[in-house]
């Protein structure tokens, strides 16, 4: 069955600077390196049960060390990935993230990081007469292109990248109708980039 989307008024679910929210079962402080489970069930209009995924805005900051945050890490892939350099004010991203059975989402930090996470909507099975958007979500994230490895992952000849749906792998298309959720991370000292998706 398809999942439907319900938007909510943006609400803060976790904030390291004010100890708002619950991280690994305790008030959220500075997120340590490694994985942290942030409670989203019951926060800011997200139902206490039944949500399969949430859409969140994530802000990370560590100006003395730089850093990286990944949402729902799955090996080399993730539902979202942000980087920032030493001296930077930080970085932010908006992602759709699967909810764990205990009502949390998993955030992985590369270094100790100040985290601010807001919820903006959720996905769940429809009920009653609500038809929602009717999108099927949450195949495990898979990395399609990576220019940081040698040899690179996927087919990408800079300055232009075109990602072609694999002949086998994640079920991205049904009867000619495709829906893709892409997470793109770009990093460089002087980078000008344009991205498109089809």
C-alpha positions in Angstrom: 0.0 0.0 0.0 1.1 3.6 -0.7 2.1 6.1 2.0 0.4 9.5 2.2 1.9 12.8 3.2 0.7 15.1 6.0 2.4 18.5 6.3 2.7 20.0 9.8 3.6 23.5 11.0 7.4 23.4 11.3 8.3 22.6 14.9 11.6 22.1 16.7 12.2 18.4 17.7 15.8 18.6 18.9 18.1 21.5 19.7 21.6 21.0 21.3 21.8 24.6 22.5 18.6 24.4 24.7 18.5 20.7 25.5 15.2 20.5 23.6 14.0 17.0 22.5 15.2 13.5 23.3 18.4 12.0 21.9 19.2 8.4 22.8 16.6 8.6 25.6 18.0 11.8 27.3 17.6 15.5 26.7 19.4 16.5 23.5 22.9 18.1 24.0 25.9 18.2 21.7 25.6 15.1 19.5 28.7 12.9 19.8 30.5 11.3 16.9 28.6 8.2 15.7 24.9 7.4 15.6 22.3 9.1 17.7 18.6 8.3 17.8 16.4 11.4 17.9 12.8 11.0 19.0 10.3 12.5 16.5 7.1 10.6 17.4 4.8 13.0 19.2 6.9 16.0 18.3 5.3 19.0 16.6 2.2 17.3 15.2 3.9 14.1 14.3 1.6 11.2 15.5 2.9 9.2 18.5 2.4 6.0 16.4 1.9 5.1 12.8 4.3 7.4 11.0 6.6 5.5 8.6 8.8 8.5 7.7 9.2 12.2 8.6 10.4 15.2 6.6 12.9 17.2 8.6 15.2 20.2 8.3 18.6 19.5 9.9 21.2 22.1 10.9 24.7 21.0 12.0 27.5 23.2 13.4 31.0 22.7 14.8 33.1 25.8 13.7 36.3 24.5 15.3 36.5 21.2 13.5 34.1 21.2 10.6 31.9 18.1 10.3 29.4 15.9 8.6 25.9 14.7 9.5 24.0 11.8 7.8 20.4 11.0 8.2 19.4 7.3 8.3 22.9 6.0 7.3 22.9 2.8 5.3 26.5 1.9 4.5 27.9 4.5 2.0 24.3 5.8 1.3 21.9 7.8 3.5 18.6 9.6 3.3 20.5 12.9 3.7 24.1 14.1 4.0 25.5 17.5 4.9 29.2 18.7 5.2 30.8 21.9 6.5 34.4 23.1 6.7 36.4 24.4 9.7 35.4 28.0 10.4 32.1 27.6 8.6 28.8 28.6 10.2 27.6 25.1 9.6 25.3 23.4 7.0 21.7 22.5 6.6 19.5 20.1 4.6 15.9 19.0 4.3 15.3 15.2 4.0 12.6 12.5 4.2 13.8 10.0 6.8 12.4 6.6 7.8 11.1 6.3 11.4 12.5 3.5 13.5 10.1 1.2 15.3 10.7 3.1 18.6 9.6 6.5 17.1 13.1 7.8 16.5 15.2 8.7 13.4 18.9 8.0 13.3 21.4 10.8 12.8 25.1 10.0 12.3 27.7 12.7 13.2 31.3 12.6 12.0 32.5 14.7 15.0 30.8 16.2 18.1 28.2 18.5 16.6 25.6 21.1 17.6 22.3 19.8 16.2 19.1 21.6 15.4 16.3 19.4 13.9 12.8 20.6 12.9 9.9 18.4 11.7 7.8 19.7 8.7 5.6 16.7 7.8 5.1 12.9 8.0 4.2 9.9 5.9 1.9 7.1 6.9 -0.7 4.7 5.5 -3.9 6.4 4.5 -7.1 6.0 6.5 -10.7 6.9 5.9 -11.3 9.1 2.8 -7.9 10.9 2.9 -6.1 10.1 -0.4 -2.9 12.1 0.3 -0.2 12.1 -2.3 -0.1 8.3 -2.8 3.6 7.9 -3.1 5.5 4.7 -2.2 8.6 5.6 -0.3 11.5 4.2 1.6 13.5 1.7 -0.5 16.8 1.5 1.3 19.1 4.4 0.1 21.5 3.5 -2.6 24.5 5.5 -3.8 24.2 6.1 -7.6 27.1 8.4 -8.2 30.3 9.1 -6.2 33.2 11.1 -7.7 35.3 11.0 -4.5 36.3 7.3 -5.0 38.7 5.7 -7.4 37.2 4.3 -9.6 34.1 6.4 -9.1 30.7 4.9 -8.5 28.2 5.3 -11.4 28.6 7.0 -14.7 29.6 10.6 -14.3 31.9 12.7 -16.6 32.4 16.1 -15.1 31.3 18.8 -15.6 28.0 17.0 -16.5 26.5 14.1 -14.7 23.6 12.0 -15.9 22.2 9.3 -13.6 20.5 6.5 -15.4 18.1 4.2 -13.6 19.7 0.8 -13.0 18.3 -2.1 -15.0 18.2 -4.0 -11.8 18.1 -2.8 -8.2 15.8 -0.5 -6.3 12.2 -0.3 -7.7 12.2 3.2 -9.0 9.6 2.9 -11.7 6.2 1.3 -12.1 4.4 1.1 -15.5 6.5 4.0 -16.8 5.8 6.3 -13.8 8.9 7.2 -11.8 9.2 8.9 -8.5 12.7 9.7 -7.1 13.9 11.2 -3.9 17.5 12.3 -4.4 20.0 13.4 -1.8 23.0 15.3 -3.4 26.1 16.3 -1.5 28.7 18.6 -3.2 31.9 19.8 -1.6 34.8 21.9 -2.9 36.8 25.0 -2.2 35.4 26.8 -5.3 32.4 24.9 -6.8 29.7 26.1 -9.2 27.1 23.5 -9.7 23.7 22.9 -11.3 21.7 19.8 -10.7 18.5 18.5 -12.4 16.4 15.4 -11.9 13.8 13.7 -14.1 
